[in-house]
Amino acid sequence: MITEIFEEIILNAIISSIISTQLIQYIKEKLNINNSIIFTIISFLIGFLFSLSFNYVSIINSLWIGFISVIGAENIYKIFKGKFGLTSSKKPIE
């Protein structure tokens, strides 16, 4: 029971981290905003709202998903960079 809930939280956090990381990269590239506090809030909200919208988990578990997606978003981005259409906002140095 507890391991199933933990697996569900981790899986949802991974999915929401990928979504939030791609959105943050889009915001960095298109709007030229580079504020880590705003990006942390965006990542948390996407994780929280994603889990409430698409998975029927409790609010407490949704808060954990939002928190884990904040922690794991950058690490997941580094793992999947260049795969699944994930791009970087960094311009190559010429």
C-alpha positions as CSV (number, residue, x, y, z in Angstrom):
1,M,0.0,0.0,0.0
2,I,2.6,2.6,1.0
3,T,5.0,1.5,-1.8
4,E,2.2,1.9,-4.3
5,I,1.5,5.4,-3.2
6,F,5.3,6.2,-3.2
7,E,5.6,4.8,-6.8
8,E,2.6,6.9,-7.9
9,I,4.1,10.1,-6.3
10,I,7.5,9.5,-7.9
11,L,6.0,8.7,-11.4
12,N,3.8,11.8,-11.3
13,A,6.7,14.0,-10.1
14,I,8.8,12.7,-13.0
15,I,6.2,13.5,-15.6
16,S,5.4,16.9,-14.1
17,S,9.1,17.7,-13.9
18,I,9.6,17.1,-17.6
19,I,6.6,19.3,-18.4
20,S,7.7,22.1,-16.1
21,T,11.3,22.0,-17.2
22,Q,10.2,22.3,-20.8
23,L,7.9,25.2,-19.9
24,I,10.7,27.0,-18.0
25,Q,13.1,26.6,-20.9
26,Y,10.4,28.1,-23.2
27,I,9.9,31.0,-20.8
28,K,13.7,31.6,-20.6
29,E,14.0,31.6,-24.4
30,K,11.0,33.5,-25.5
31,L,10.4,36.0,-22.6
32,N,14.0,36.5,-21.5
33,I,13.1,36.0,-17.8
34,N,15.7,34.4,-15.6
35,N,14.4,34.4,-12.1
36,S,14.9,31.2,-10.1
37,I,12.2,32.0,-7.5
38,I,9.6,32.3,-10.3
39,F,10.8,29.1,-11.9
40,T,10.6,27.2,-8.5
41,I,7.0,28.4,-8.0
42,I,6.1,27.4,-11.6
43,S,7.6,24.0,-11.2
44,F,5.7,23.5,-7.9
45,L,2.4,24.6,-9.3
46,I,2.7,22.5,-12.3
47,G,3.5,19.4,-10.2
48,F,0.6,20.2,-7.8
49,L,-2.0,21.0,-10.4
50,F,-0.9,18.2,-12.8
51,S,-1.4,15.6,-10.0
52,L,-4.8,17.1,-9.0
53,S,-6.0,17.3,-12.6
54,F,-5.0,14.0,-14.1
55,N,-4.6,11.7,-11.2
56,Y,-7.0,11.3,-8.4
57,V,-4.6,11.7,-5.5
58,S,-5.1,13.5,-2.2
59,I,-4.1,17.1,-1.7
60,I,-1.3,16.0,0.6
61,N,0.1,13.7,-2.0
62,S,-0.3,16.4,-4.6
63,L,1.8,18.7,-2.4
64,W,4.5,16.1,-2.2
65,I,4.4,15.7,-6.0
66,G,4.8,19.4,-6.4
67,F,7.7,19.4,-3.9
68,I,9.5,16.5,-5.6
69,S,9.0,18.0,-9.0
70,V,10.8,21.1,-7.8
71,I,13.7,19.1,-6.5
72,G,13.9,16.8,-9.5
73,A,13.1,19.0,-12.4
74,E,16.7,20.1,-13.1
75,N,18.2,16.6,-12.6
76,I,15.6,15.1,-14.9
77,Y,16.3,17.7,-17.5
78,K,20.0,16.9,-17.4
79,I,19.2,13.2,-17.9
80,F,16.7,13.7,-20.8
81,K,18.4,16.7,-22.5
82,G,18.3,16.2,-26.2
83,K,15.7,13.4,-26.0
84,F,12.0,13.7,-26.3
85,G,12.3,17.2,-27.8
86,L,13.8,18.8,-24.7
87,T,15.9,21.8,-25.7
88,S,18.2,24.2,-24.0
89,S,17.8,27.9,-23.8
90,K,21.5,28.4,-23.9
91,K,22.8,29.8,-27.2
92,P,26.1,28.4,-28.6
93,I,29.1,30.6,-28.2
94,E,30.6,31.6,-31.5
